[in-house]
Amino acid sequence: MLYAFDRLARTDCLCFLVIGQLIARVKTGIWLDSDRIAQLLLIRSAGRREHGYVEFSGLDELSETVAADLSNVPDLQELEALTKLFSRKGTLDYHAVNVQAIFRICMARLAEN
């Protein structure tokens, strides 16, 4: 079964991946590979209503591109600051200004593609 993302769900997914990419880069110095992205998507989908195969075609490469563009932002260069972008439940904290900004950037990038 293929889950067709609506625009907001796809943007949320990309935003989650971008932040995951930034965390990986800060911790390890490298971007996530496809296997790690798939694992991150499984973590993201835990407890959600999305069932079946999650289509993320193109989001893996786009998440790296967007993360690379954001990697020089001072607030996104420290692990502690990046982990604060998640709530206690492991979801994105949309009250955080940086999450809101990254979400808007992701929405714009998806609209371009």
N, C-alpha and C positions, 0 to 999 in steps of 0.2 A: 504494500500500500504506500503510495507516494503522498506525503503531506504537502499540500500547496500552501506556501506561506502567503499571508496577506502582507501588505506593505509594512505595517508596523511590526509584525512578528519577524519579518526578514531583517528589518532595521535593528530590532532588539538583538537578534542573533549576531548580526555583524558587529554591533557595539560590544557585545559580550566577547566576541573573538578578538576584536581590536585590543581591548583591555587585557585579555589573556596573552596576546602577543607582546604587549608592552611589559607585562610581568615577566614573561619568559626571557625577554631580551635583557631586562635588568638583572634577573637572577643568574642567567647562564651565558649571556652575551650572544645568543643566537635566537632566531625566530623559530616558531613551532613548525614541525613538519606535519605532513598530512595525517599521520597516525595520532599525533598529539592533538591536532585539531578535532579529529573524530572523537577522541576521548573527552575533550572539552565540551563538545556538543552533547555528548551523553550526560555529562554533569549538568549542563544547562537544562536539558529536557527532563531531568528527574523531577517528578512531582508535578509536571505540567500536563495539560490536556492533549498535547501533541503525541500521537501514537504512530507506530509504524516507522517506515524508513524516512529519515529526515533528509531532504534534498538541500545540500549546501554547495552545489556546483557554483564555482566562481567566488564564493565567499572566502575560501581559504586564501587564495591569492590576493583578493581585495583587502582582506583583513591585514595582511602583511604590508601592503602598500599604504593603507591608511595609518597603520601603526608607525611605519617608517616616517611618514610625514609629521606625525605627532611626537616623535621620539626626542625632539629638541625642546619641547615645552618643559620648562623647569618643574612644574607641578607633577609631571608625568615621568620623572626620571628616578624617583625614589620608591623602593618597594613598599614602605610604610604608607606613603600617600596613595599608591595604586591599590593596595588592599583595602583602604578605606572607601573605595568606590563600590564595594560590595556590602550588602546588608548582612546581618548575622545569619540569615537563611541561605546565603550564597547567591542571592539574586542581585542584580544591579540596583544601586541606591539612587533612584531617580530624583532624590532631594539634593544630591550632591551636584554642585554647579559643573564640575568637570564631566560628570556622566551626561548631563543635559547637553553640554557642548559637543561631546563626542557623538552623542545620538544624532544631533543636528547635522554634523559632518557626515556621518554614515548615511543619513537619509538623502543628503545631497549627492553623495557618491553613487548611491544606488539609482537615483533618478537619472544620473548621467549614463549609466550602463544599460 
